[in-house]
Amino acid sequence: MVTSNPFAELSSFIPATVMQGWVVLMVVFVIGGTVLDMIHKGSAKYFFENAKRAKKSAKRTVGGGEKVSLAVQTVANEVLTSSEFANPRRRVSHLFTMYGFIIFVVTSVILIYSEQTSSLVPLLWHVGALMVCIGGYWFWFFIRVDVFAEGNPWYRLVRADMFIVSLLATATFGLIWSFVQSAGAGGLSRLFFALFAIAATFLFSTVLWSKFAHMFFKPAAAFQKRVIKADESRENLPADYDLTDPQVQAKYPDIPEYMGKNPPNMGLGIKREAPNHY
Ligand code: HEM
């Protein structure tokens, strides 16, 4: 099952050109949805205005070479290894979901466009779908903040869940369809193929309303975050002061007044206690 192309058997009732046209339509939906999202929210405009404002309060200039190095660091950390997640479980779950989705999408396109492929590509298609399921269901049942921290039931759905739910439905129905089809159950296999196609179409056509486009916006935001630290503008937030430093105490005389000459470093308040069903 896992080494045969599930799309090849479809050609008996759906011409390959229809599936290929569907892929093109989904690409158009994703590009269109992302561009409309940027126009609607004014996020690109805000992003560039914010960057300009940050430049004005910059304390040092970040040159071209340094910017390239910051971009490389962003790709190596925030993009490729999901380093923004402080919670290791969330990070591992995101890595599963992200790499699984990329493998699943790339191999789907290969399988839809060329019926004759090695058994490796179908194997990767199944592995990709399985990785999305592992990362996604783990996130859905155990990691999501509204379930883990706020104690809401796992079945409570809100609009913000469109992305994760349609992503999981696509991968899950894809796997069931492939399994049922290779077991020879014709009617059931068409049913699960239809569910797979509906879920995937929903996933790619709702980019304007879902969290789908975060995969394009987050890298830009992560890069900008590195720039404002490098140019020391820090969005006008105070630096990370050492409260025992006499220069800092001279600047803020109420520190020794209230906390003594040697205030302890109490760390980030937000990290003191993990939120859990408050
Ligand atoms: C194939 C690409 C990707 C997939 C499938 C994916 C999947 C997901 C999922 C399922 C969530 C949870 C969303 C929810 O709360 O419902 C998420 C959140 C997040 N992703 Fe991704 N992601 C991808 C790419 C990226 C990239 C490239 C970055 C960063 C550079 C990124 C950064 C984040 C961050 C910071 C969050 C948490 C913030 C939030 O909940 O809004 N993701 N991602």
Residues whose N, C-alpha, C, O or C-beta is under 5 A from the ligand:
A	BS01	HEM	E78 V79 E84 T97 M98 F101 I102 A160 I164 H214 M215 K218 P219
